[in-house]
Amino acid sequence: MDCELVHGAQKNLIGARPGLTVWAALCSLALIALPMTSHATEEPDYQVVRKLQEVELRQYAGYAVAEVLVPGPAEEAGNLAFPILAGYIFGKNKGERKLAMTAPVTQAAEPVKLQMTSPVTQAPAPGGFRVQFVLPKGVTAASAPEPLDPRVMLRDVAPRRVAAIRYSGFWSDANYGEHLATLQNTLRAAELAWVGEAVYSRYNAPITPWFLRRNEIWLQLADAP
């Protein structure tokens, strides 16, 4: 299955840089530890409401995320965030086990392992960069296990409409910049406005060949749910 990272950034987020080996190792361990399935990694639900050449306008349903705010630069934000968020997903959290009514009645916290989903996202935020793991369907911020690491925050993302452009290739500034420009120019030509920062979403582990990678850039549309 895929073991991927991120909602947005304006630069190459990890690429072949120092610290990548940590992320790659964790991804590889996740691939070994989790059962292999024949279906694609779970993603947030969305519907394509319109297509503009290479760009899809998508209506996303709401979903929950585990997120962490880390300092820049953008190139290192993912490396800093991934071990923290992966720790939460793989059991560094409080799970509640309800026991039968006997004497005495006890309750204990146990780690809960959550299914890996995609994409992982990164976006600029005040004070640094916000990196998010999308939580599995049916999990809300209220029902998700409580993080043991206080840096991990749980949040519900409201339904929204985004413009997305999909591409393959290397995780590079040049590749990102080229497709962000195409996305923005397409929206301008259609007289569609967007709000907030671009979100860079990646769906594959670093071990995935560059020509098989799925990369996306999202822009949230203005005046849309």
Sequence and secondary structure as in RCSB ss.txt:
>XXXX:A:sequence
MDCELVHGAQKNLIGARPGLTVWAALCSLALIALPMTSHATEEPDYQVVRKLQEVELRQYAGYAVAEVLVPGPAE
EAGNLAFPILAGYIFGKNKGERKLAMTAPVTQAAEPVKLQMTSPVTQAPAPGGFRVQFVLPKGVTAASAPEPLDP
RVMLRDVAPRRVAAIRYSGFWSDANYGEHLATLQNTLRAAELAWVGEAVYSRYNAPITPWFLRRNEIWLQLADAP
>XXXX:A:secstr
      B  SS  SSSSTTHHHHHHHHHHHHHHS   SS      EEEEEEETTEEEEEE  EEEEEEEE S HH
HHHHHHHHHHHHHHTT EEEEE   S SS   EEE       S EEEEEETTEEEEEEE  TT  TTTS EESST
T EEEEE  EEEEEEEE S   HHHHHHHHHHHHHHHHHTT  EEEEEEEEE S TTS GGG  EEEEEEETT  
